[in-house]
Amino acid sequence: MEKKLGKLEKEIESTSKRLSKPEFVKKADTKFVEETKNNLPEAEKQAEILRYRLLQLKSN
């Protein structure tokens, strides 16, 4: 579960960095940018769930 969380956090960081660059957003396909923007909150939610589950496992 920790590996999955680490991978997800790297993906979130990478995606956030790309979306924060105006030149990327300008050059990339509009549909791709929109899908990426829409997927980011879901990835963040999944990471939050994994963090909570890991915390629960470690506290037991």
Residue frames relative to the residue before (quaternion, step in Angstrom):
aa qw qx qy qz dx dy dz
M 1.0000 0.0000 0.0000 0.0000 0.00 0.00 0.00
E 0.6352 0.5335 -0.3346 0.4472 3.59 1.05 -0.73
K 0.6266 0.5301 -0.3344 0.4632 3.58 1.05 -0.74
K 0.6462 0.5191 -0.3136 0.4634 3.55 0.98 -0.87
L 0.6455 0.5131 -0.3116 0.4723 3.57 0.99 -0.84
G 0.6521 0.5215 -0.3135 0.4522 3.57 0.92 -0.87
K 0.6531 0.5067 -0.3043 0.4734 3.55 0.97 -0.88
L 0.6623 0.5103 -0.2969 0.4614 3.56 0.96 -0.90
E 0.6556 0.5091 -0.3131 0.4615 3.59 0.97 -0.81
K 0.6316 0.5147 -0.3293 0.4773 3.60 1.04 -0.73
E 0.6431 0.5215 -0.3139 0.4646 3.56 1.01 -0.83
I 0.6441 0.5170 -0.3129 0.4690 3.58 0.97 -0.86
E 0.6629 0.5084 -0.3014 0.4597 3.57 0.91 -0.92
S 0.6654 0.5093 -0.2936 0.4601 3.56 0.91 -0.96
T 0.6699 0.4996 -0.2908 0.4660 3.56 0.91 -0.94
S 0.6516 0.5176 -0.3158 0.4558 3.57 0.93 -0.87
K 0.6473 0.5170 -0.3192 0.4603 3.58 0.98 -0.84
R 0.6603 0.5047 -0.3167 0.4571 3.58 0.92 -0.88
L 0.6975 0.4774 -0.2807 0.4547 3.56 0.87 -0.91
S 0.6467 0.5213 -0.3285 0.4497 3.59 1.16 -0.44
K 0.6224 0.5226 -0.3428 0.4711 3.58 1.28 -0.19
P 0.4088 -0.7415 0.4767 0.2365 3.60 -0.49 1.18
E 0.6424 0.5313 -0.3388 0.4362 3.61 1.00 -0.73
F 0.6178 0.5251 -0.3506 0.4687 3.60 1.07 -0.65
V 0.6761 0.5018 -0.2908 0.4544 3.55 0.83 -1.03
K 0.6611 0.5230 -0.2965 0.4489 3.55 1.03 -0.84
K 0.7476 0.4182 -0.2164 0.4684 3.60 0.94 -0.91
A 0.6397 0.5538 -0.3301 0.4185 3.59 1.07 -0.68
D 0.6332 -0.5196 0.4230 0.3874 3.52 -1.30 0.47
T 0.5421 -0.6571 0.4228 0.3092 3.58 -0.83 1.00
K 0.6522 0.5177 -0.3149 0.4555 3.57 0.94 -0.88
F 0.6422 0.5227 -0.3153 0.4635 3.59 0.99 -0.84
V 0.6539 0.5118 -0.3130 0.4609 3.58 0.91 -0.90
E 0.6614 0.5034 -0.3069 0.4636 3.59 0.92 -0.87
E 0.6526 0.5044 -0.3140 0.4702 3.59 0.92 -0.87
T 0.6514 0.5169 -0.3106 0.4605 3.55 0.97 -0.86
K 0.6479 0.5097 -0.3090 0.4742 3.58 0.96 -0.86
N 0.6771 0.4911 -0.2871 0.4668 3.58 1.01 -0.80
N 0.6816 0.4972 -0.2847 0.4552 3.60 1.07 -0.70
L 0.5573 0.6461 -0.3830 0.3539 3.58 1.11 -0.58
P 0.6751 0.4737 -0.3274 0.4610 3.67 0.76 -0.82
E 0.6323 0.5262 -0.3373 0.4577 3.60 1.03 -0.71
A 0.6418 0.5102 -0.3183 0.4758 3.59 0.99 -0.81
E 0.6461 0.5137 -0.3164 0.4676 3.58 0.99 -0.81
K 0.6349 0.5217 -0.3176 0.4732 3.57 1.04 -0.78
Q 0.6480 0.5134 -0.3145 0.4665 3.60 0.96 -0.87
A 0.6457 0.5160 -0.3169 0.4652 3.58 0.98 -0.83
E 0.6396 0.5268 -0.3191 0.4599 3.56 0.99 -0.82
I 0.6414 0.5178 -0.3119 0.4724 3.58 1.00 -0.84
L 0.6654 0.4999 -0.3027 0.4645 3.59 0.92 -0.89
R 0.6284 0.5284 -0.3347 0.4625 3.60 1.00 -0.80
Y 0.6529 0.5165 -0.3035 0.4634 3.57 0.96 -0.90
R 0.6729 0.4937 -0.3004 0.4618 3.59 0.91 -0.91
L 0.6450 0.5117 -0.3221 0.4673 3.58 0.99 -0.79
L 0.6311 0.5311 -0.3215 0.4651 3.55 1.03 -0.80
Q 0.6456 0.5159 -0.3098 0.4701 3.57 1.01 -0.83
L 0.6612 0.5130 -0.3046 0.4549 3.58 0.95 -0.88
K 0.6895 0.4880 -0.2765 0.4583 3.55 0.96 -0.88
S 0.6838 0.4882 -0.2907 0.4578 3.59 1.10 -0.61
N 0.6244 0.5396 -0.3449 0.4472 3.61 1.23 -0.19
